[in-house]
Amino acid sequence: MATTHVEDARFSVPLYTSAEAARYLAVKDTTFRTWVKGYHREFANRPPVHGASLIADLPPEIHNGPSIPFIGLAEGMFLAALRKAEVPLQQIRPALDLVRTKIGVEHALASKKLYVVGAQLLWEVIDEGGDTEAREGSKDLIVLKDGQYVFRQVIAQYLKHITYDHAYARRIQLPGYEVAQINAEPAVNFGKPYFTHTGTPLAVVQGQLKSGESVADIAGDFDLPLDEVAEVAQREGLLVA
């Protein structure tokens, strides 16, 4: 019998707070919250603007506790790629909504189908017409390469950091690092990020850095590459001379 979303921990277990997920994806907390909750904006001289939620969100098990399941983090990974491409999300929301409909699965932004055929579907949406601003924004996300429409390099690079099973994301290599390889997956460390080579939780290394331990000592204690620990320290503003 096929596993349902309810039975799959990627969909049913809240693992991250909104602030944690935003930090892991290297985006602002306020931006990530907008992706989760959607938005409603009033204007004096034109109709209000609505934006629906784009990311999976669950009721927290404790007050102010984690509410984002792993699949929500994966959805955020794709949106972070769009942000990195410097195309305003509201400019491409209509086209993105149509692509999600065309893919025909729940949580399309975290699906393998988006990775495989998303760029071609986006071009088809553009070609069908519709909102001019959305069409122009969408064109900034795709290019024609070897006779096929593919995502721009900055988006493709993000998607390459997602490992899929037959349908959905199952592991993410966190963006924002040039050297350090840090993954997140539900079955390891309760979904919290860890160093790929050793399984050392990222939070443990961050805690050691905050306590004043040197990069060299931490790298030696946990058998981690020195440059990976140094990059984490630099990113967190914890680099010790």
C-alpha positions as CSV (number, residue, x, y, z in Angstrom):
1,M,0.0,0.0,0.0
2,A,1.3,3.4,-0.9
3,T,2.4,5.7,1.9
4,T,0.0,8.7,2.4
5,H,1.1,12.2,3.2
6,V,-0.3,11.7,6.7
7,E,1.9,8.7,7.3
8,D,5.0,10.4,5.8
9,A,6.9,12.3,8.4
10,R,8.1,14.8,5.8
11,F,4.5,16.1,5.6
12,S,3.0,15.4,9.0
13,V,5.7,16.3,11.6
14,P,6.5,19.9,12.5
15,L,10.3,20.2,12.7
16,Y,11.2,23.9,12.4
17,T,10.0,27.2,13.6
18,S,9.6,29.8,10.9
19,A,12.7,31.7,12.1
20,E,14.8,28.5,12.0
21,A,13.7,27.6,8.5
22,A,14.4,31.2,7.3
23,R,17.9,31.0,8.8
24,Y,18.6,27.6,7.2
25,L,17.6,29.0,3.8
26,A,19.4,32.3,4.2
27,V,16.3,34.4,3.8
28,K,14.8,37.0,6.1
29,D,12.4,35.8,8.7
30,T,9.8,38.3,7.6
31,T,10.1,37.0,4.0
32,F,9.7,33.4,5.0
33,R,6.6,34.2,7.2
34,T,5.0,35.8,4.2
35,W,5.6,32.7,2.2
36,V,4.0,30.7,5.0
37,K,1.0,32.9,5.9
38,G,0.4,34.7,2.6
39,Y,-0.3,38.4,2.7
40,H,-3.1,41.0,2.3
41,R,-2.1,44.6,1.5
42,E,-4.4,47.6,1.3
43,F,-3.8,50.6,-1.0
44,A,-5.4,54.1,-1.1
45,N,-5.9,54.3,-4.9
46,R,-6.2,50.7,-6.1
47,P,-7.7,47.4,-5.1
48,P,-6.1,45.4,-2.3
49,V,-3.6,42.7,-3.2
50,H,-3.8,39.2,-1.8
51,G,-1.1,36.5,-1.8
52,A,-1.9,32.9,-0.7
53,S,0.3,30.8,1.4
54,L,3.0,28.9,-0.6
55,I,4.5,26.8,2.1
56,A,3.2,23.9,4.2
57,D,2.4,24.9,7.8
58,L,1.1,22.7,10.7
59,P,-0.3,23.5,14.1
60,P,2.6,23.6,16.6
61,E,2.6,21.0,19.2
62,I,3.6,23.5,21.9
63,H,3.1,27.3,22.0
64,N,5.6,29.0,19.7
65,G,7.0,25.6,18.8
66,P,8.0,24.2,15.4
67,S,5.2,24.4,12.8
68,I,7.1,23.9,9.5
69,P,7.4,20.3,8.3
70,F,10.3,19.1,6.1
71,I,8.2,19.5,3.0
72,G,7.7,23.1,3.8
73,L,11.5,23.6,4.1
74,A,11.8,22.1,0.6
75,E,9.1,24.4,-0.8
76,G,11.0,27.3,0.8
77,M,14.2,26.1,-0.9
78,F,12.6,26.7,-4.3
79,L,11.2,30.1,-3.3
80,A,14.7,31.0,-2.0
81,A,16.1,30.2,-5.4
82,L,13.6,32.6,-7.0
83,R,14.6,35.3,-4.5
84,K,18.2,34.6,-5.4
85,A,17.3,35.2,-9.0
86,E,16.1,38.7,-8.0
87,V,12.7,38.4,-9.5
88,P,9.9,39.7,-7.2
89,L,7.7,36.8,-6.2
90,Q,4.5,38.8,-6.6
91,Q,5.6,39.4,-10.2
92,I,5.5,35.7,-11.1
93,R,2.9,34.4,-8.6
94,P,0.1,34.0,-11.3
95,A,2.5,32.0,-13.5
96,L,3.8,30.0,-10.6
97,D,0.2,29.1,-9.6
98,L,-0.5,27.8,-13.1
99,V,2.6,25.7,-13.1
100,R,1.6,24.2,-9.7
101,T,-1.8,23.4,-11.3
102,K,-0.2,21.9,-14.4
103,I,2.1,19.7,-12.3
104,G,-1.0,18.3,-10.7
105,V,0.4,17.2,-7.3
106,E,0.2,18.5,-3.8
107,H,3.3,20.5,-2.6
108,A,4.4,21.0,-6.2
109,L,7.2,23.3,-5.2
110,A,8.9,20.4,-3.4
111,S,8.1,17.8,-6.1
112,K,10.5,16.0,-8.4
113,K,8.2,17.0,-11.3
114,L,9.0,20.7,-10.7
115,Y,12.7,19.9,-11.0
116,V,12.3,17.8,-14.1
117,V,9.6,19.7,-16.1
118,G,9.0,22.9,-14.2
119,A,10.9,25.2,-16.6
120,Q,9.2,23.8,-19.7
121,L,5.8,24.2,-18.0
122,L,6.7,27.8,-17.1
123,W,7.4,28.5,-20.7
124,E,4.1,27.0,-21.7
125,V,2.4,29.3,-19.2
126,I,4.2,32.3,-20.7
127,D,3.3,31.2,-24.2
128,E,-0.4,31.0,-23.3
129,G,-0.5,34.7,-22.5
130,G,-2.1,36.2,-19.5
131,D,-0.8,38.8,-17.1
132,T,1.9,40.8,-18.8
133,E,3.9,41.5,-15.7
134,A,3.8,37.8,-14.8
135,R,4.9,36.8,-18.2
136,E,7.9,39.2,-18.1
137,G,8.9,38.1,-14.7
138,S,8.7,34.4,-15.7
139,K,11.0,35.0,-18.6
140,D,13.7,36.1,-16.1
141,L,13.6,32.6,-14.6
142,I,14.2,30.4,-17.7
143,V,16.5,30.1,-20.7
144,L,16.6,28.1,-23.8
145,K,19.5,25.6,-23.8
146,D,20.1,22.9,-26.3
147,G,16.6,23.2,-27.6
148,Q,14.9,22.9,-24.2
149,Y,13.7,25.5,-21.7
150,V,15.5,25.1,-18.4
151,F,15.8,27.1,-15.2
152,R,18.4,29.8,-15.0
153,Q,21.7,28.7,-13.5
154,V,21.0,30.3,-10.1
155,I,17.7,28.4,-9.7
156,A,19.1,25.2,-11.2
157,Q,22.0,25.3,-8.7
158,Y,19.6,25.5,-5.8
159,L,17.5,22.6,-7.1
160,K,20.6,20.5,-7.5
161,H,21.0,20.7,-3.8
162,I,17.7,18.8,-3.3
163,T,17.7,15.0,-3.3
164,Y,14.3,13.5,-4.3
165,D,12.8,10.1,-4.0
166,H,10.4,9.1,-6.8
167,A,8.1,12.0,-6.0
168,Y,9.3,14.5,-3.4
169,A,12.3,16.1,-1.7
170,R,13.9,13.8,0.9
171,R,17.1,15.7,1.7
172,I,18.3,19.2,1.3
173,Q,21.9,20.6,1.2
174,L,21.5,24.0,2.8
175,P,22.2,27.0,0.5
176,G,24.5,29.9,1.4
177,Y,27.6,27.9,2.0
178,E,30.5,27.8,-0.6
179,V,32.6,25.2,1.2
180,A,30.6,23.6,4.1
181,Q,28.3,20.7,3.1
182,I,25.4,20.8,5.5
183,N,22.3,18.7,5.0
184,A,18.8,18.4,6.5
185,E,16.5,15.4,6.3
186,P,13.7,14.2,8.5
187,A,15.3,10.8,9.4
188,V,18.6,12.3,10.7
189,N,18.9,14.5,13.8
190,F,15.1,15.1,14.0
191,G,15.4,17.1,10.7
192,K,17.9,19.6,12.1
193,P,21.0,20.4,9.9
194,Y,24.1,18.3,10.2
195,F,27.5,18.2,8.5
196,T,27.4,15.7,5.6
197,H,30.7,14.1,6.2
198,T,30.4,13.2,9.9
199,G,26.7,13.6,10.9
200,T,27.7,16.2,13.5
201,P,24.8,18.5,14.2
202,L,25.3,22.1,13.0
203,A,23.8,23.4,16.3
204,V,26.6,21.5,18.3
205,V,29.3,23.3,16.3
206,Q,27.6,26.6,16.6
207,G,27.3,26.1,20.4
208,Q,31.0,25.3,20.7
209,L,31.8,28.5,18.7
210,K,29.6,30.6,20.9
211,S,31.3,29.2,24.0
212,G,34.6,30.5,22.7
213,E,36.2,27.3,21.3
214,S,38.6,27.8,18.4
215,V,37.8,26.7,14.9
216,A,40.8,24.4,14.9
217,D,39.9,22.7,18.2
218,I,36.3,22.2,17.0
219,A,37.4,20.8,13.7
220,G,39.8,18.4,15.5
221,D,37.3,17.3,18.1
222,F,34.6,16.4,15.5
223,D,36.8,15.3,12.7
224,L,35.5,18.1,10.5
225,P,37.3,19.9,7.7
226,L,38.8,23.1,9.1
227,D,37.5,25.2,6.2
228,E,33.9,24.0,6.8
229,V,34.0,25.0,10.4
230,A,35.6,28.3,9.6
231,E,32.9,29.1,7.1
232,V,30.1,28.3,9.6
233,A,31.9,30.6,12.1
234,Q,32.2,33.4,9.6
235,R,28.5,33.1,8.5
236,E,27.3,33.1,12.1
237,G,29.6,36.0,13.0
238,L,31.4,33.7,15.5
239,L,34.9,33.6,13.9
240,V,37.5,33.4,16.6
241,A,41.1,34.4,15.8
